[in-house]
Amino acid sequence: MVEFSEIREGVRILGIDPGLQVTGYGLIERKNGNPFHILHGEIKGSKYHKFSESLSHIYQELVTLIRDHGPHILAVEDVFYGKNIKSLVKQAQVRGVTILAGSSEKLPVYEYSPLEVKSAVVGYGRAEKHQVQKMVQAILHLKELAPPDASDALAIAICHLHSRKETSL
């Protein structure tokens, strides 16, 4: 297990933005003290699958991603507090599957609120989604904007790299 005090060169951080329709992921590595982009993408759900099948699909995709790319740390966004309780519960269940995927692969899992992520990446906790995308693009020297959910996942990974959290979930 890699704890914060051990964040060193070459450490890979997998950020996850959990969502039932789209779960974003972004993998960065620390190089020369800075975040270096490795990959990003989205796991897309289908409205034609049962909820349990969608959760299983997300879990399997995350486990495959972890096994294929060998991150040392998983960072996940905390549940966003919204007005729609039904959506909130489903998002929490996707987050639970994300935590299970990381912990079953022996990764320390850290959580960050949207406010923490935006503050770490943009410098303002109430930043708009497009501002986060542009800052992620600039920080990681991406040629084009990452899709919104993948960009959020990269932002979560960047947030962990710059955080002072010492204990995982």
C-alpha positions in Angstrom: 0.0 0.0 0.0 1.3 3.5 -0.9 0.3 6.2 1.6 0.7 9.9 1.0 4.0 10.2 2.8 5.3 7.7 0.1 4.1 9.7 -2.9 7.3 9.7 -4.9 8.4 9.8 -8.5 6.7 7.2 -10.6 3.6 6.8 -8.4 0.4 6.3 -10.5 -2.9 7.7 -9.3 -6.2 6.6 -10.9 -8.9 9.2 -10.5 -12.5 8.1 -10.8 -15.6 10.3 -11.3 -18.4 7.8 -10.5 -21.7 7.9 -12.5 -24.2 5.4 -13.6 -24.5 6.6 -17.2 -20.8 7.7 -17.4 -18.0 6.9 -15.1 -14.9 8.9 -15.9 -11.4 7.7 -15.3 -8.0 9.4 -15.5 -4.6 8.0 -14.8 -1.6 10.2 -14.0 1.9 9.6 -12.9 4.2 11.8 -10.8 7.2 12.8 -12.9 9.7 15.4 -11.8 7.3 16.4 -9.1 4.5 17.1 -11.5 1.4 15.2 -12.8 2.0 13.4 -16.2 -0.9 12.2 -18.2 -1.1 8.5 -19.0 -4.6 7.9 -20.1 -8.2 8.9 -19.6 -11.6 7.7 -20.7 -15.2 6.9 -19.9 -17.1 3.8 -18.9 -20.5 4.2 -20.4 -23.6 2.5 -19.1 -26.6 1.5 -21.1 -30.2 2.4 -20.3 -31.2 -1.0 -21.6 -29.3 -2.9 -18.9 -30.7 -3.7 -15.4 -29.2 -1.5 -12.7 -27.3 -4.5 -11.2 -25.8 -5.3 -14.6 -24.6 -1.8 -15.0 -22.9 -1.9 -11.6 -21.3 -5.2 -12.5 -20.1 -3.7 -15.9 -18.5 -0.7 -14.1 -16.8 -2.9 -11.6 -15.4 -5.3 -14.2 -14.2 -2.4 -16.3 -12.5 -0.7 -13.3 -10.8 -4.0 -12.2 -9.5 -4.5 -15.8 -8.2 -0.9 -15.9 -6.4 -1.4 -12.6 -4.9 -4.7 -13.7 -3.8 -3.4 -17.1 -2.3 -0.1 -16.0 -1.0 -0.8 -12.4 -2.0 2.3 -10.5 -0.7 2.6 -6.9 -3.5 4.8 -5.6 -7.2 5.2 -6.4 -8.9 8.6 -5.7 -12.6 8.9 -6.0 -15.0 11.8 -5.9 -17.3 11.9 -2.9 -21.1 11.9 -3.5 -22.4 15.2 -4.8 -25.3 16.4 -2.7 -28.2 17.1 -5.0 -31.9 17.4 -4.9 -32.8 14.1 -6.6 -32.5 11.5 -3.9 -33.0 8.6 -6.3 -30.0 9.8 -8.5 -28.0 10.4 -5.4 -28.5 6.8 -4.1 -27.5 5.4 -7.5 -24.4 7.5 -7.7 -23.5 6.4 -4.2 -23.8 2.8 -5.3 -21.5 3.4 -8.3 -19.1 5.0 -5.8 -19.3 1.9 -3.6 -18.5 -0.4 -6.6 -15.6 1.9 -7.4 -14.2 1.6 -3.8 -14.7 -2.1 -4.0 -12.8 -2.4 -7.2 -9.9 -0.5 -5.8 -9.8 -2.2 -2.4 -10.2 -5.7 -4.0 -7.1 -4.9 -6.0 -5.3 -3.8 -2.8 -5.2 -0.1 -3.7 -5.5 2.5 -1.0 -8.6 4.5 -1.8 -9.0 8.3 -1.0 -12.1 10.4 -1.4 -12.4 14.1 -2.3 -15.4 16.4 -2.4 -16.1 18.4 -5.6 -15.1 21.5 -3.6 -11.7 20.1 -2.7 -11.1 19.0 -6.3 -12.0 22.3 -7.9 -10.0 24.2 -5.3 -6.9 22.1 -6.0 -7.1 22.3 -9.7 -8.7 25.7 -10.5 -8.0 27.5 -7.2 -11.8 28.2 -6.7 -14.2 25.7 -5.2 -17.2 26.9 -7.1 -15.5 26.7 -10.6 -17.6 25.7 -13.5 -17.1 22.3 -15.3 -15.6 24.0 -18.3 -13.0 25.8 -16.1 -12.0 22.5 -14.6 -11.6 21.0 -18.1 -9.4 23.9 -19.3 -7.2 23.7 -16.2 -6.8 19.9 -16.6 -5.8 20.4 -20.2 -3.2 23.1 -19.2 -1.8 21.2 -16.2 -1.4 17.9 -18.2 -0.5 19.6 -21.5 -3.3 17.8 -23.4 -3.7 18.7 -27.0 -7.5 18.9 -26.6 -10.1 18.9 -23.9 -10.8 15.6 -22.3 -14.5 14.7 -22.1 -16.2 16.2 -19.0 -16.3 13.1 -16.9 -12.8 12.0 -17.8 -11.6 15.5 -17.2 -13.2 15.4 -13.7 -11.5 12.1 -13.0 -8.1 13.5 -14.1 -8.8 16.5 -11.8 -9.5 14.1 -8.9 -6.1 12.4 -9.5 -4.3 15.8 -9.7 -6.1 16.8 -6.4 -4.7 13.7 -4.7 -1.2 14.4 -5.9 -1.4 17.9 -4.3 -3.4 16.9 -1.2 -2.2 16.3 2.4 -4.5 13.4 3.1 -2.6 10.7 5.0 -5.3 8.0 5.6 -7.2 6.1 3.0 -10.8 4.8 3.4 
